[in-house]
Amino acid sequence: MSLYDPKTTALISVDLQGFIVGRQLAPHPARQVIENTAAIATRLKSEGGTVILVTVGFSPDYADAVNQPVDEPTVFPEGGLPAAALAAPVEIAALAVDVHIVKHQWSAFYGTELDLQLRRRGIRTVILTGIATNFGVEATIRDAFAHNYAVIAVEDAMSTFTAEMHSLACERILRRLSCVRKTAEVLANA
């Protein structure tokens, strides 16, 4: 039995952009996440599927960024994020992307037209990849699950800041919200 029907499936790639892929990641290096995402996108697209690129972006004064008091705030450079920080790696930028969503929160659903774009295209299953596993990717998976999409989380096409954080998300949380699979399984659609 197939894992998904390509014609009603979208790959959602989260935050594969300069200032995120340049960070120290574990357990998978950014290069592996990028290559696996590109392989899935290319295969899915060739089979009639949809490819969605999600990036985070803010106005130069960060007025559209969440600014609630937290113990570990995100620090951004003065004057806005430089173009290189927002740019996708070459392999991702070269993909035939159907939709580009710019988000201002962890989840790609919150405050964006992602759900509308998926529904208009008849999407029932979403495949999630990106960085960071337990932040933007997990938040998007939680919302996809709440919006009643079937979700496939690609374990070796996402990564985060420590192997422990990644493992906790994949083994304890995402299995309750999605089917956690390896890239090879997604490519085989089994």
N, C-alpha and C positions, 0 to 999 in steps of 0.2 A: 504494500500500500504506500502511496506517495505521501510525503510529509506535507506538501502544499501543491496547489494548482498555480502555476506561474502566472496565468492570466488574471488571477484575482489576488496576487501577492505583490507587496511592495517591500523593497529593501529600504530601511531608514538608517542612514549612517549619521551618527551623532558626533559633532565637534571634532572632526578631523581637519584641523586648521593649525596654522603656524604656532601660536602661543600655547597650544595644548599638546600637539605631537612632539614639541621640543622638550617636554618635561621628562624627568626620570620616571619610568613606568615599570610595572611588574604585574603579573608574571611574564607578559608578552611585550616585546619591544614595539615601539610605534611602527617600525618598518613592517613587522609581521601583521599587525592590525590593518595597516594600509593595503598590503598585498592581498590579504584574505578578503577584505571588503571589496577591492577591485575585482577579484576573481568571481565573487558572488554576484556583484553588480553586472559584470559582463555576461555571465551565464543567464541570469534572470532576464536581463534585457533581450538577449537573443531568443528567449522562449516566450516573449510577449509580456513580461512583467514590468513593473514600475520601479524606478530608482529615485529616491528622495534624499537630498543632501540637506542636513540640518547643521547650521553653524550658529554660534552665539555672537551677538554684536550689540554695540551700544552707541549712543550719540557721544560726541566728543566730550561733553560735560557729564556723562553718565547719569543724566537725569532719569533715564529709563531703566536703570539698573536697580535691583533690589538693594535696599540700604538699611535693613533692620539690624539692630544690635545683636551680634553673635560673638561667641568666644573666639572663633577663628575666622575673621573677615577676609574676604578676597581683596587683594590690593591690586589696583590697576594703575598704569602709568598716567601721569598728568597729560591732559590734552587729548585723550582718547587713545584707542588701540591703533598702532601703526598698521599700514596696509599688509605688511609681511605677516603680522600676527593673525590677520583675518583670512589670509590666502590658504586655499586647500593645497595639499601636496600634489605634485604633478600627476601622479597616478589617479587621484580622485578628481582633479580638475579636468582630466581628459575623458572622464566618463560621460556617457550620454544621459545626463540627469533630466528627469521629467519635471521635478519640482525642487526649488531651493527655498527652504524655510529659514528665516532668521529668528532666533528665539532670544528672550531676555531673562529666562528662568532656567532651572535645571531641566524641566520637562519640555519636550518639543511640542506638546499639545497645549500647554498653558499660554493663553493670549495670542495664539497663532491660528492660521487657517489649515493646519495639518489635518484635522478630522474632516473638514469640508472637502479638501483635496482627495483624501482617501475614499470617502463615500461617493464622490462624483465619478471616480474611476472604478467603482465597484469592488474595491479592495476588501477582502475578508481576513487575510493573513498578512502579518508584518514580520519581517526579519530584521532584527536589531543588531547593529555593530557600532563600535566607536569607543570613545574615551570620555569620561571615566566610568568604568563598570558600575560603581556604586553611587554615582552622582547623576550625571545627565542621562546615561543609558538606563539605569535602573528607574529613574523618575519617569522616563518616557515609557518604559515597559509597564510600570504600574498604571499609568494613564491609558495605555493601549488596552490593557486587560480590563480596566474600568469602562472603557468605551466598547467592550465586547468584541475586540479583534482577537483572533488566534495569534499567538506570539511565539516566534522562534528566536531565542537568544543564542548568538554564536559565540561560544566560550573563548575560542582562540582568535576571534576577530574583535575582541574588546580587551581593555586593560585598564589598570588604575595605578595608584601610587605605591601600593604594597601587595605582595602576593596574598597576604592574609585578608586584606579588604576584598580582593577579587574572589578568593575562595569562599569567604562568608556569603557574599552576594550570590555567587553561582550555585553553591551547594545548599544554602539555607533559605534564601529568599526567592530567587528567580525561578526555581523549580516549582514554586507554588503559583507562579504567575505565567509561566511559559514552558515551552519544550526547550531545554538547554542542549545544544548540539555543537559538534565541531564543524569546521568549514567543509571538510571532506564529506560529511554526512549531508550537509545542505546542498553541496554541489551534486551529490548522487541522488538527491531528493528521495531519501529513504529513511 
